[in-house]
């Protein structure tokens, strides 16, 4: 990582995050160990500008791998939680 003097914290470059996130975490935006409707809610809140996500959450929340966390990701997470799908388009 790199220390950001302006924000006074360590920052991990975007290109490094995929190397740090295991596949089983894709979709687990709230990082509670489960991919469930709570993660879909976080994605919906982010899409509606009601919450912020850190760099890791942005990476693991973009389950369709289109470069953003939005309602489409929330729908896929809901389908995964309901066992309608068993994998996401994005692989770690």
FENDAUR-V56599 format. One line per field, one symbol per residue. psi: psi as a letter, one per 30 degrees, with the letter a starting at -180 (. if undefined). burial: b if it has 16 or more other ideal C-beta (glycine too) atoms within 10 Angstrom, else e. A space follows every 10 residues. Layout:
psi = ???
burial = ???
This chain:
psi = lkkjeefhlk kkkeffefff jleffkfief hgfkjafeee eeeeeeeghf llkleeeeef fifghgglja eeeeeeeeee eghflgllek k.
burial = eeeeeeeeee eeeeeebeee eeeebbbbbb eeeebbeebb bbbbbbbeee eebeeebbbb bbbbeeeebb eebbebbbeb beeeeeebeb ee
